[in-house]
Amino acid sequence: MKVKIENLVKRFSDNTAVDNFSCEIESGELIALLGPSGCGKSTMLNMLSGILMPTEGKIYFDDDDVTYLAPEKRGVGLVFQNYALYPHMTVLENICFPLEIQKVPKEERIARAKKMAELVHVETMLDRRPGQLSGGQQQRVAIARALVKTPRLLLLDEPLSNLDARLRIEMREEIRRIQQETGVTTIFVTHDQEEAMSISDHIVLMKKAVLQQYAAPQELYDEPMNSFVADFLGNPPINKTFGVMNRGKIVLDGGCEVAYPKAVDLDDGHRVILSMRAEAIVVEGPSEAMAEGVIEQTYVMGKEVLAFVKLGDFSVRAYIPAELQLTKGQTVKLSLKNKGVFVFDEETGERLK
């Protein structure tokens, strides 16, 4: 099922939680609603589910206007952050419960519940109660309960936040597998960029109630529309330096002049942000170096070394080959690759190059 959102706004008194949000989600995709805490992600999810009604705008499921439709009439499956399983019910009873509410005959609902239990790999735990399950097992039961009623749209609100690091990796892969096997359009809320990047078809990135960019994970990483998008995605974080344009070059605060590999047609004196991913900085590069820097610290990471290099007033991260054996205090030449280097307007944060 395709989801279309047009100019959606949600206000709480004088606070705008979602501001003029528009996007189209294709049928059968897994979409991450990503952003820092308080950016409006869960509010968006609650409007899609019908728990909250928008102040302005429209929501369409295929061609159906569901903007003000009651939750039970939308055909939505919702998995909460705390799973919300009924502690007095068995796994089978928990999965069956939505069908019981719909008055599906007992024999049919048990058969459908068992099928869902097999899909999420809890078929051997049907007689247990939630208190006897691990966090990951409870998560699987909650997903099965949401899917058993064959929803048009599956919504997951920070589904992995209560799990430890190892289980998070396992469960995000399971969510992807389940989504691909069922083909149901799925939207999940997360503040974890690694989570969103690893399993999503597309990412909706929000900041302070506003949609910043909607794109495939690799496109967000390679072609950020603004400085916030570049800063939010990537590990290690992107290097962010500030400077001024001077005769086609960027002079960083602190006096270091950078020969940027792409032409930037800006007036002298224009303040810019030069952002560089660690893998885009070449240490001991070509003879026509971008600049000289001083090694401040190095961290061995197997075949590569992550170095902190002093560049003007800034310390930037760069990957260097371990065989160079560079040490603290050494002066090195740096150059830039074309990919992974961006220039943004300092005032607006908008991408210039």
N, C-alpha and C positions, 0 to 999 in steps of 0.2 A: 504493500500500500504506500502510495506517495503522500508526503506531508508537505503542505504549503502554508507558510506563515507570512502574513502581510501586515507590515507596520504595527506590530504588536507593542502595546504599552501597558505597564502595570505600575500604578502609583499606590502608595500607602501614606495617606495624609500628604505631607510635603516631601516625602521620599520617593524617588522614581527608581524602582527595582529593575525594570526592563524598559528600555527607551528606543522606540521606533525600530523594532527588530523585524527583519525580513529575510527569509531564505526558503529554498525548496530542497526537500530530502527525497531522494529517489527510492522507489520501492525495493525492499530486500536489502538495504544497506545497514551497516553498523556505524552509527554516528556517535562521536564523543562530544559532549558539551563540556568544554574545558575553560578554566580560568581560576583566578585566585578567589579566596573566600570572600563572600559578599558581593560578587560581580553580577549575580542574578541567575545563576545556573539552575538552582533548585526551584526558583520562582517560575522559570520557563517550563521546567518539567511539570510543575503543578498546574500550570495553565493548559498544557497539552493533555494532562490526565483529566482535567475538569474539576480538580480540587479547588483551584482558584479561577475566578473569572477575570478576564482582561479589562482594563480601563478603556482601551481603544484597540482597534485592529481586528484581524480575522484569522481563524485557523481552519484549514480545509484538510480533510482526509479523503484523498482522491478528489472527487468533485463535490463532496458533502461538506457543507458549512457546519462545523461542530463547535463554533466559538462559545456558544452558551448552552450546549447540550450537557445534560447530567452525566456524571462519570460512568454510571452503569450502562448508559446507552451508547458509549463511544467505542466499545470493543477494545479496551486498553488493559494490558496486564502491567501491574506496578510492583516492583520489588523495592522495599524500603531499606534504608541504611542499616537498621537494626533487625531486619528480616521479618519481624512481627509475626512469628509463628505462635500458634496457640499451644501453651505448655501442657495442657491437660489432654491434648489429642495426640494420637500416634502420627507418624510420618504419612501413612496412607490416609488417615482422616484429614490431616492438614491439606494434602494435595487435593482431596475430594471436595473440600469445603466449598469452593466457588461453584462447583457443579450442583452441590446440594442446595445452595441458594437459588440456583436457576431451575431447581426442581427436575433435574435430569434423573431418570430412573436409576436405582441403586446399582444394578448390574452393569449398566453402561458407564456410570461414573467410576466404578472400581476398575473396569477394564481400561478406561482412558487414563486414570491415575497411575496404574501400573505401567502403562506404555510410557508416560512421562518420567516415571521413576527410572525406567531403563535408560531413557535418553540422557538423564543427568547422573546416572551411575549411583543411585541409592536404592536399587531394587532389593538389596539384601537387608535393608534397614526399615522395612515398612512397619514393623511392630514396635519400633523404638519411639520414645518421646523426645522432643527437642533437647531437653536437658541431658540426654544421653549421647548427643551428637557433638562433633567438633564444629568450630566456626565454619570451616569449608563445607562440611556436610549440611549444616543449617542453610548455608547460602544456596546449595544445590536444591534443597527442598523448597526454598522460597521461589526459586526460578521455575521449578516444576509446577508449583501452585499457580504461578502467574501464567504459565503456558497452557495449562490443562484446559482452559476455557477457549482455546484457539483465538487469541487476541489478534486484532489487526495491527496493533502497535505494542511493543514491549518497551517499558520505561524502567530504567535502573538508576536509583539515586545513591551515588557513592557506594556501590555494592561491595567493594573490596576494602573499605577503610578500616574495618574491624579485624582484619586478618594480619598475621605476621608476614614479613617480607617474602619468605619462600612460598607461603601459601598464596599470596597475592599473585605471584607469577604463574603458579599452577592454575588458579581460578580464572585469571584473565584469558588464558589459553582455552580453558573450558568454555567460557562465555562465547568466545569466537567460534569454537566448534559447534556449540548448541545453536548459535544464531545461523550458522551456515547450513546446518542440517535441517532446521525448521524453515529458513528463508523469511522469517518474520522481520519486518522493519524494526530496528532496535535503536534506542537512544539512551546512552548512559552518561551520567554526570560524574565528573572527576576533577580534582585539582592537580592530579599527578600527570605531568606531561609525558613521562615514559610509558605509562599505562595507555594513554590516548594514542601515542605514536605507534605503539606496537600492534594494536588489534583493530584500529578503526579504518573504515573506508574513507571517511572524511571527518574533519574536525571543525567544530564551531568554537572559535576562541573569543571569549568575552572579557571585557574590562569595564568596571563601573557602569553596569547596565547596558553597555553598548557592544554590538557585534564588531569585532576588530577585523576578522578575516574568516572566511569559510572556504576550505580547500582540502585537498588530499594531504596526508601527513608530510610527505616528502616535499610537496610544493610549499607548504608553510615554512619548512626548514630552509629550503633553497631560495625562496622568493618572498620574504616577509614584506608586507605592505607598509609597515611602520616599525618604529624602534621598539615598541612594546612587544610585538610579535617576535622579533629577533631576540629580544632579551628573555622571553618566557620559554622559548624552545631551545633545547640543546644542553648537553652535559659533556664537558664542563661548560659553564655559561659563556656566552659570546663576550669577547673583549669589547668594551665600550670606552672610546676615547673622544675627547672634545677638542675642537680647534677652529681655525679660521682659514678661509680660502685666500690664497695669494698666488697670482699668476698661474692658475691651473693646478697648483699644488695645495696640499693641506698642511698648515703649520699647527702642530699640536700644542696645547697649553704646556709651557715649559720649554718651547723653542725647537722641538724636533720637527724637521721638515720631511713630509711623507710624499713620495712619488706614487700616487694612486694609479693602479694599472688601467683604469678606464677614464676617459675624458669626462670632466665635470665642468659644465658650462655655467659657472656662477660668478657673480661679481666679487671682486676682491673685498675682503672684510666680512663676507657672509659667514655666520657662525654655523657649524655643522657638527654632527656626530659621525665619527668613523668607527664602524663596528666590524670586527674581524673574528671569524671563528678560529679556534686554536689550530685546526687542521689546514687553514688557509694561509698561515704564516710559515714561510720557509726560512729556516735558520741556516746561515752559511750558504745563502742562495747565489744567484747569478752575480756577476761583477757589478752590474748596475743595480745596486741594492736600494731597497726602499729607504732604509735608515740603519743607523747603528744603535745597538742596545747593549745593556750590561746584564749578565745572568745574575739574578737575585737568589734563586733557589731551584733545585731540581728534585723530581720525584720519579723513581724508577717504576715503570709499569710494564714489565716484561720486555718485549722487543722494542718498545718506544719509551721515551722519557718525556715527562711533562715538565717544561721549564717555565719559570716566571722571569720575564725579561723587562727591565726598566727601559721605558720609552718616553722621553720627556717627563711629564708629571705622572705618568701612568705605568702600572705594572700589568703586562699582558701575558696570557698563557699561550704557549706554543709547543707543539709536539716536535721533538727532535730525535733523530736516529741515535740509538744507544751507542753505536760505534764511534760517534763523534767525541764521546767522553768529555763533554763540557762540564765545567765546574763553576761554582759560585765566584763572582767577581770578574769572569772573563768577558771581554768585549766581543760581540758577534755582529755579523751583518744579517739584516733581515730583508726579505722581499715578500711580495704578496701574490697569491694566485688570483685569477679572475673570479673563481667561484668561492662563495663564502665570505665576500667582503662587500659591505654596503655603506652608502652615505645617506644620512638622514638630516633633515632640517632640525636644528637644535630647538627652535621655538615650538614647532608643530609636531615633530616626531615623524613626519611623513617621509617616505622613501624618495630620494632624489636620484640615486644610481644603485 
